[in-house]
Amino acid sequence: MEARDTYDASYENESLRKFLAGEPDDLPWMQSWLDMVREATAEGRRFARVRVVTLPLTGYSRFGVWCAQFTNGAGEDIRYLERGRARAGQVPNHDYWLFDSRKLVRMHFGDHDVFLGGEVIDDPSLIVGITIGVMPRGTTPFGGTILPHNRASDVSNVHEARNALGKRLRELRLRAGLSGRELAESLSWARSKVSKLENGHQTPTDSDIRAWTGATGSGNEAESLLVSLHTLEVQHADWQRILRSGVRPHQNELAELDQKTKLFRVFEVTVIPGLLQTPGYARARFAEGIRRLKVPNDLNEAVQGRMARQGILHRPDKRFHFVLTEAALRYRLCSSDVMLSQLGHLISFTALPNVRLGIIDFDTQYVTSPWHGFWIYDNEKVLVETMSAALDLRQPEEIELYSGAFEQLAAVASYGRSARAIITRAIDDLEPEVSDGSE
């Protein structure tokens, strides 16, 4: 945690001067740190840092943002939190380094931002008290730009939230003077369950939270922990849980969300968006998901649900902006004849007055990397689908980040006649294959 707007470090002062003067610099003082981070992260270790900053940024903070591109590139995960949000979230206003969850070094500075020394703390209760709230929701790479790091930021946020919840549970156990085995025995749990919950390897249920707080004499903490749990469940929903009753109920839930939404912004890298799919393409997509996730097979009902949702495309009070990569037109995720029909169907949407369909062809120079697909509903939420879960992102900073990425992707897409030409080219390449198969 770095909570100061300026630091007076003699070894970096010359680089800071050059940065502020617009002069080039190769940051010689940083190279040994970058080498160490690369080596450590290659061995599976992790470096994460939160910087609390005041807006507008000080010269030093701007220098730090510039340097972050190199440290993140080496393997660190550096994020920024605006000072007003830090105060509102009661984030600690002091610098420290936390090593795993066992040792903390609190940093002390003089009146002129000079580092005086570090205080080593290894008392678990003191460590929890100093670090509570980190990493807070709303921490983000600064300025709406994803600085390079080795994991998707949204998934990382979910892991951090689960780990933070586990640390709070561990704090309650330690405060009660119980070992993990003693707590497990008092609740008739397997000993491994306590470890998994505390280390963020398993998400607790409501009953787990209530049992834990009861056994540790911390019943007054239950409601706060349940709020954290439910926030985590909304943000990260496992497909096994979402689809436990089948795929059609989830389509019904999406239909309700469709009704509430006025502006849909959709980016897809590998698949045709559900609202633009033919029955055959939708059937292939659902069949794969049912097989892979081993959920109840209601394939016919799921396809019917998705087709019913598409009626919303003809509502004049709704606006849709779809951006697809050319790869989505060419990936073989269904049979060739089904894909050929899907591509022809896709062309028809370019004529709808409330639908913008953009295609980014293979020759386009990207400004923002197409990491994964996402759906933005008005300015209320972003949905991201991973192999194992659906991410529901609602923080203003997250929505702003994805909105900015969408605008940059949309800006390089082709529309109208040019988009139809890209789709037609994919059709022309596929038609001979379908014709040969029908002979």
C-alpha positions in Angstrom: 0.0 0.0 0.0 1.3 3.4 -1.0 -0.7 6.3 0.4 1.4 9.3 -0.3 1.3 11.7 -3.2 5.0 12.4 -3.2 8.2 10.6 -2.1 11.7 12.0 -1.8 13.9 9.0 -2.9 17.4 10.1 -3.9 17.9 7.1 -6.2 15.0 8.1 -8.4 15.1 11.9 -8.3 17.1 12.3 -11.5 14.6 10.1 -13.4 11.7 12.1 -11.9 13.4 15.3 -13.1 13.8 14.0 -16.6 10.2 12.8 -16.7 8.8 16.2 -15.7 11.1 17.9 -18.2 10.0 15.5 -21.0 13.5 14.0 -21.4 14.1 10.3 -22.1 15.4 8.0 -19.4 16.2 4.3 -19.2 15.5 4.1 -15.4 18.8 2.4 -14.4 17.8 2.3 -10.7 14.7 0.1 -11.5 16.4 -2.6 -13.5 17.4 -4.8 -10.6 13.9 -4.6 -9.2 12.4 -5.6 -12.6 14.7 -8.6 -12.8 13.8 -9.7 -9.4 10.0 -9.4 -10.1 10.4 -11.4 -13.4 12.3 -14.2 -11.6 9.9 -14.3 -8.7 6.7 -14.3 -10.7 8.1 -17.0 -12.9 8.3 -19.1 -9.8 4.7 -18.5 -8.9 5.1 -15.6 -6.5 2.8 -12.6 -6.7 3.3 -8.8 -6.3 0.3 -6.5 -5.8 0.3 -2.8 -5.0 -2.4 -0.2 -4.4 -1.5 3.4 -4.8 -3.9 6.0 -3.3 -3.7 9.2 -5.3 -5.1 12.8 -5.2 -6.8 14.2 -8.3 -5.4 16.0 -10.2 -2.3 13.9 -10.0 0.9 15.4 -8.6 4.0 15.3 -10.8 5.3 12.4 -8.7 2.1 10.4 -9.2 2.2 11.0 -13.0 5.8 9.7 -12.9 4.6 6.6 -11.0 1.9 5.9 -13.5 4.5 6.1 -16.3 6.8 3.7 -14.4 4.0 1.3 -13.8 4.0 0.2 -17.4 7.4 -1.4 -16.8 6.8 -2.9 -13.4 3.4 -4.3 -14.5 5.1 -5.7 -17.6 7.6 -7.5 -15.3 4.7 -9.1 -13.4 3.5 -6.7 -10.7 -0.2 -5.9 -10.4 -0.4 -2.1 -9.6 -3.8 -0.4 -9.2 -4.9 3.1 -8.3 -7.6 4.3 -5.9 -8.7 8.0 -5.8 -8.2 9.5 -2.3 -11.8 10.5 -1.8 -12.9 6.9 -2.4 -10.2 5.7 -0.1 -11.4 7.9 2.7 -15.0 6.8 2.2 -14.0 3.2 2.3 -11.9 3.8 5.5 -8.7 2.6 3.7 -5.6 3.0 5.9 -3.7 6.2 5.3 -0.2 4.8 5.7 2.3 2.9 3.6 3.1 -0.7 4.3 4.4 -3.9 2.7 2.6 -7.2 3.5 4.4 -10.5 3.0 1.8 -13.2 2.5 -0.4 -12.6 5.5 2.3 -13.4 8.1 4.5 -10.3 8.3 3.9 -6.6 7.7 6.4 -3.7 7.4 4.9 -0.3 8.2 6.8 2.5 6.6 7.6 5.8 8.4 8.4 9.1 6.6 9.7 12.5 7.7 8.1 15.9 7.1 9.7 16.2 3.7 8.6 12.8 2.3 11.9 11.2 3.2 11.8 7.5 4.2 12.9 7.1 7.8 12.6 3.3 8.2 10.2 0.4 8.5 8.5 -1.2 11.5 8.2 -5.0 11.4 4.9 -6.4 12.7 4.0 -10.1 12.9 1.1 -10.0 15.3 -1.9 -11.4 13.2 -4.5 -9.2 15.0 -2.4 -6.0 14.3 -1.8 -7.0 10.7 -5.5 -7.4 10.1 -6.2 -4.1 11.8 -3.7 -2.3 9.6 -4.7 -3.8 6.3 -8.5 -4.0 6.6 -10.2 -2.8 3.4 -7.4 -3.7 1.0 -7.8 -4.3 -1.8 -10.9 -2.2 -1.9 -13.6 -2.5 -4.5 -13.1 0.3 -7.0 -9.3 0.0 -7.2 -8.5 0.2 -10.9 -5.6 0.7 -13.3 -5.5 4.5 -13.6 -7.2 6.6 -16.2 -9.4 3.8 -17.7 -6.3 2.1 -19.2 -5.4 -1.5 -18.5 -1.8 -1.5 -17.5 -0.2 -4.9 -18.5 -0.4 -7.6 -15.9 -0.5 -11.3 -15.8 -4.2 -11.9 -15.0 -7.6 -10.5 -16.1 -8.4 -7.7 -13.8 -12.0 -8.6 -13.2 -11.2 -12.2 -12.2 -8.4 -10.9 -10.0 -10.8 -8.6 -8.2 -13.1 -11.6 -7.5 -10.1 -13.6 -6.1 -9.2 -10.6 -4.0 -12.7 -10.3 -2.6 -12.8 -14.0 -1.7 -9.4 -13.8 -0.1 -10.5 -10.7 1.9 -13.5 -12.6 3.2 -11.3 -15.5 4.2 -9.0 -13.2 6.1 -11.9 -11.7 8.0 -13.0 -15.3 9.0 -9.4 -16.1 10.1 -9.4 -12.9 12.2 -12.5 -14.0 14.1 -11.1 -17.5 14.7 -7.8 -16.1 16.0 -9.6 -13.5 18.2 -11.6 -16.4 19.7 -8.3 -18.3 20.5 -9.3 -21.3 18.4 -7.1 -23.4 16.2 -8.4 -24.5 12.8 -8.9 -28.0 14.1 -10.8 -26.9 17.2 -13.1 -24.8 15.1 -13.7 -27.6 12.7 -14.5 -30.0 15.5 -16.9 -27.6 17.1 -18.9 -27.3 13.9 -18.5 -31.0 12.8 -16.7 -30.0 9.7 -13.7 -31.5 7.9 -10.5 -29.8 9.0 -9.8 -29.0 5.4 -13.0 -26.8 5.1 -11.7 -24.3 7.6 -8.4 -24.0 5.6 -10.2 -23.7 2.3 -12.5 -20.9 3.6 -9.8 -18.9 5.2 -7.5 -19.1 2.1 -10.2 -18.2 -0.4 -10.2 -21.6 -2.0 -13.9 -22.2 -1.2 -16.8 -19.7 -1.1 -18.8 -20.0 2.2 -22.6 -20.4 2.3 -24.9 -18.2 4.5 -25.1 -21.1 7.0 -21.3 -21.4 7.0 -21.0 -17.7 7.9 -23.6 -17.9 10.7 -22.0 -21.1 12.1 -18.5 -19.6 12.0 -19.6 -16.3 13.8 -21.6 -18.3 16.3 -18.7 -20.7 17.1 -16.2 -17.8 17.5 -18.6 -15.6 19.6 -18.8 -13.0 16.9 -22.5 -13.0 16.1 -22.5 -9.3 15.7 -20.2 -9.7 12.7 -22.5 -12.0 10.8 -24.5 -9.4 8.9 -21.5 -7.6 7.7 -19.9 -10.8 6.5 -23.1 -11.9 4.7 -23.1 -8.6 2.8 -19.6 -9.3 1.7 -20.6 -12.8 0.7 -23.6 -11.7 -1.3 -21.6 -9.0 -3.1 -19.1 -11.7 -4.1 -21.9 -14.0 -5.3 -23.4 -11.3 -7.5 -20.0 -10.4 -8.9 -18.9 -13.9 -9.6 -21.6 -16.6 -10.3 -20.4 -20.1 -11.1 -22.1 -21.6 -14.2 -22.9 -24.7 -12.2 -25.0 -22.5 -9.8 -26.6 -20.4 -12.5 -27.6 -23.4 -14.6 -28.4 -25.8 -11.9 -32.1 -25.8 -13.0 -31.3 -25.8 -16.7 -30.4 -23.3 -19.4 -33.9 -22.0 -20.1 -34.4 -20.3 -16.7 -31.2 -18.3 -17.3 -32.6 -17.2 -20.7 -35.7 -16.0 -18.8 -33.5 -14.0 -16.4 -31.7 -12.4 -19.4 -35.0 -11.6 -21.0 -36.0 -9.6 -17.9 -32.7 -7.7 -18.1 -33.3 -7.0 -21.8 -36.7 -5.4 -21.0 -35.0 -3.0 -18.5 -32.2 -2.0 -20.8 -32.3 0.8 -23.4 -28.8 0.7 -24.8 -26.9 -2.6 -25.5 -23.2 -2.5 -26.3 -21.8 -5.9 -27.2 -18.3 -7.0 -28.1 -17.6 -10.6 -29.1 -14.3 -12.1 -30.1 -15.2 -15.8 -30.9 -19.0 -16.2 -31.1 -22.0 -14.6 -32.7 -24.0 -12.8 -29.9 -27.0 -14.6 -28.7 -29.5 -12.0 -29.9 -28.2 -12.4 -33.4 -28.1 -16.2 -33.5 -30.1 -18.6 -35.7 -31.8 -21.5 -34.0 -29.2 -23.9 -35.4 -26.2 -21.9 -34.2 -27.9 -21.4 -30.8 -28.5 -25.1 -30.5 -24.8 -25.8 -31.1 -23.7 -23.3 -28.5 -26.1 -24.6 -25.9 -25.3 -28.2 -26.6 -21.6 -27.6 -26.0 -22.3 -25.8 -22.7 -24.7 -28.5 -21.4 -22.1 -31.2 -22.3 -19.1 -29.3 -20.8 -20.8 -28.1 -17.6 -22.9 -31.3 -17.1 -26.1 -29.3 -16.3 -29.7 -30.4 -16.9 -30.4 -30.9 -20.6 -33.3 -28.6 -21.6 -31.8 -27.9 -25.0 -35.0 -27.3 -26.9 -36.5 -25.0 -24.3 -33.2 -23.1 -24.2 -33.2 -22.4 -27.9 -36.9 -21.4 -27.8 -36.0 -18.9 -25.0 -33.2 -17.4 -26.9 -35.3 -17.0 -30.1 -38.1 -15.4 -28.0 -35.6 -12.8 -26.7 -34.7 -11.7 -30.2 -38.1 -10.0 -30.6 -36.6 -7.1 -28.6 -34.4 -6.2 -31.6 -37.5 -4.7 -33.3 -38.4 -2.4 -30.4 -37.9 1.2 -31.5 -37.2 2.3 -28.0 -34.1 0.0 -27.8 -30.7 0.6 -29.3 -28.1 -2.0 -30.1 -24.4 -1.7 -31.0 -22.7 -5.0 -31.8 -19.0 -5.2 -32.6 -17.5 -8.6 -33.7 -14.1 -9.7 -34.8 -13.8 -11.4 -38.2 -12.7 -14.4 -36.2 -16.2 -14.8 -34.8 -17.4 -15.2 -38.4 -14.9 -18.0 -39.1 -14.5 -20.1 -36.0 -16.0 -23.5 -36.7 -18.3 -23.8 -33.6 -21.0 -25.6 -35.5 -21.5 -27.5 -38.8 -20.6 -25.7 -42.0 -24.2 -25.5 -43.3 -25.4 -24.1 -39.9 -22.6 -21.5 -40.0 -23.4 -20.5 -43.6 -27.0 -19.9 -42.6 -25.8 -17.9 -39.6 -23.7 -15.6 -41.7 -26.5 -14.9 -44.1 -28.8 -14.2 -41.2 -26.2 -11.8 -39.8 -26.3 -9.6 -42.9 -30.0 -9.0 -42.4 -29.3 -7.1 -39.2 -27.3 -4.4 -40.9 -30.7 -3.1 -42.3 -32.4 -2.6 -38.9 -32.6 1.1 -38.0 -31.9 0.6 -34.3 -29.0 -1.9 -34.7 -25.3 -1.0 -35.5 -23.3 -4.0 -36.5 -19.5 -3.5 -36.8 -17.0 -6.1 -37.9 -13.2 -5.8 -37.2 -11.4 -7.6 -40.0 -8.1 -9.4 -39.7 -6.1 -6.6 -41.3 -7.2 -4.0 -38.8 -4.7 -2.4 -36.4 -6.1 -2.7 -32.9 -5.8 0.2 -30.4 -7.3 -1.9 -27.6 -6.6 -5.7 -27.5 -9.6 -7.9 -27.9 -9.0 -9.9 -24.7 -12.6 -11.3 -24.3 -16.2 -10.6 -25.1 -18.5 -8.5 -22.9 -22.0 -7.0 -22.8 -22.6 -3.5 -21.4 -26.2 -2.8 -20.3 -26.9 1.0 -20.3 -24.4 2.3 -17.8 -25.6 0.0 -15.1 -23.5 -3.2 -15.5 -21.1 -5.3 -17.5 -21.4 -9.0 -18.0 -18.4 -11.1 -18.9 -18.5 -14.8 -19.4 -15.6 -17.1 -18.6 -15.3 -20.8 -18.9 -16.4 -21.4 -15.3 -18.4 -18.3 -14.3 -20.3 -15.2 -15.2 -18.8 -11.9 -13.9 -21.3 -9.2 -13.1 -19.4 -5.9 -12.8 -21.3 -2.8 -11.4 -18.6 -0.5 -10.0 -18.6 2.9 -11.9 -14.9 2.5 -12.6 -15.4 -0.9 -14.1 -18.2 0.3 -16.3 -16.2 3.3 -17.4 -13.2 1.0 -18.2 -15.3 -1.3 -20.4 -17.1 1.6 -22.0 -13.8 3.1 -23.0 -12.6 -0.2 -24.4 -15.8 -0.6 -26.3 -15.5 2.8 -27.9 -12.0 2.1 -29.0 -12.9 -1.2 -30.5 -16.0 0.2 -32.2 -13.9 3.0 -33.7 -11.8 0.6 -35.8 -14.7 -1.6 -36.9 -16.3 -1.5 -40.4 -20.0 -0.8 -40.8 -22.7 -0.9 -43.4 -21.5 -1.9 -46.9 -18.0 -2.5 -45.6 -19.2 -4.8 -42.8 -21.4 -6.7 -45.3 -18.4 -7.2 -47.6 -16.4 -8.8 -44.7 -19.3 -11.2 -44.0 -19.8 -11.9 -47.7 -16.2 -12.8 -48.0 -16.6 -15.3 -45.1 -19.7 -16.7 -46.9 -17.8 -17.1 -50.2 -15.0 -19.0 -48.5 -17.4 -21.3 -46.7 -19.9 -22.0 -49.6 -17.6 -24.5 -51.5 -17.2 -26.6 -48.4 -21.0 -26.8 -48.0 -21.5 -27.6 -51.6 -18.9 -30.4 -51.6 -20.6 -31.9 -48.5 -24.0 -32.0 -50.2 -22.9 -33.8 -53.3 
